[in-house]
Amino acid sequence: MSGVVGLEILSPGPLTTVQDMGRFGMLGGGVCPSGALDQTAVRLANALAGNASYGNDAPAALEMTLLGVAAVFRTDTVFAVTGAAMPLTLNGQPINAYESIRASAGDELRCGFATTGCRAYLAVAGGFVVPRVMGSRSTHLKCGFGGFEGRKLRAGDVLPMSVVGSGVKAGVKVNPSMIHPAADQPWVVRVADGPQLDRFSKPAIHEFLGAEYVVSSQSDRMGVRLDGPAFTSEKGSDILSDGIPLGAIQITNSGQPIVLLADRQTIGGYAKPFVVIEADMPIMAQVRPGEKVRFRRTSMREARRLSALEWTETALKIRRIEDQHSGVTQILGFRIRGG
Amino acid sequence: MSERIRFLPAGERALVVECGETIDPAVNAKVVGLAASLSAKPIPGVIESTASYRSLLVLFDPMRVGEGSVKRQLSRRLRSLSTDVSASAPSDIVELPVCYGGAYGPDLNDVAAHTGLTAEEVVRRHSAAVYRVYMIGFMPGFPYLGGLPDELATPRLSTPRALIPAGSVGIGGNQTGVYPLDSPGGWRLIGRTPRRLYDVNSSKPVLLAAGDGVRFIPISSEEYARLEGIKPEARP
């Protein structure tokens, strides 16, 4: 395989796809955004791999589900893995997640089965270079376009990579972003009101917010399906179909909630009483089948405050990563440019 | 005939503008008009919108624009939308050639039997109507069409087909539509169009838009083959 610049996949894991921040402007045409589900984790991975300056135009990374890839770098580069905690090795030696790591052509990366979380992100300096489709490099799995040939990765695929990467600094670190609940404790996911909350009675809403739901193994990139007490409305759950925002909690006629993610249908005919706030969408990307979820209602004002806080925290982390990359150190709050 | 406009919450970074309660061309025209206004002259901080039968989902970045400001600007635009009745007429009529019956429309005879009409009469009535695209969704490019003559309504198949070829024209209950992609589905198939409603490689990947009109033009299987650019002997 000499002469090929890229990442050669030896073993793809069950579902590994190329994703960026998503495809925008096509909702009106029925095209869902796709994109990385844990946007905080992918932003940190890109920043660690030296890609922070791209901003929202972040290069594409790999999203790996539960079990990661085994792969060989066919070029010198710098990479980082974030998100779900997968045991990582480079040429058999353990390496850290949330740290930029240098790799030489021929080095073998193995990402094992996640001990916590569901989705990990592998970003490389300059990103994976696949064609943009409708403005994005994200894989649209259902329709088979975008990403790498519109599909999940297979053994033998060679993902083209940028060759700009070898100058990026290794050893840049950041703290993992997510706090997992103690074993057997539920995730607490905050929700704001959705368009059809008024179809549900006060007692039914009270019961829903007090209940514990279990993440179903039927969950996928379209939505997190939850099993638990039925949340029903005497008016029924069928509505005149309308647009579905990211994180909408859709209640089917059986009363089971589905939290809709990046690969959702753009329009749907089930009631949406609540919407998961943006700050907690990374949780919905990381919950694993069998884990428990509880919902806590917040006001719009509080939801905005929490989501802005989350955004600012991530932006500050990215700033610190950029500073480490460019040799700027912080002393007593002053940014000092080093050699 | 002016319906009450309601703003509904949709999480902290979206809201729904509900222009009515029913499937109605005038209500949908308001939704489409508001969406068009947002595309033509974006509100800073508003990211995009999804038009549906009677409401518009508006996504915005709460770090860039307040919800109150979005609502005020949307209200102002709704007031300035033309109240002209002709606004509810389709903005653009797209003609879709359809080869009815045969291998392309395996359920045409079932629809005829259910409706008590001849197959020819089903085709005549189906292709005489002008349909309104109320919204695009379910899958990329899929048009929800209104205007199926009542007498053509036919229940869906009790067992959906595993694979329906792209371009298939079907009837499901009181709706008619075209499958933009190969997909499973339960509608009764009465014909197929060689035009692509969704083409990922096109500069305009989705052919139709909410607010468009659609008319089906009956064509022969020879014409279908010519339009699709395949040899007649290679036809199914």
Interface residues (C-beta under 8 A of the other chain):
Chain A: F24 G25 M26 L27 G28 G29 G30 V31 V133 M134 K142 C143 F145 V191 A192 D193 G194 P195 Q196 L197 L240 S241 D242 G243 I244 P245 G247 A248 Q265 T266 I267 G268 K272 F274 V275 V276 I277 E278 M300 A303 R304 S307 A308 W311
Chain B: L8 P9 A10 G11 E12 R13 A14 V16 E18 E21 T22 I23 A35 I47 E48 S49 T50 A51 S52 Y53 R54 S55 L56 L57 L59 P62 M63 E67 M135 I136 G137 F138 M139 P140 G141 F142 Y144 L181 V200 P205 V206 A209 A210
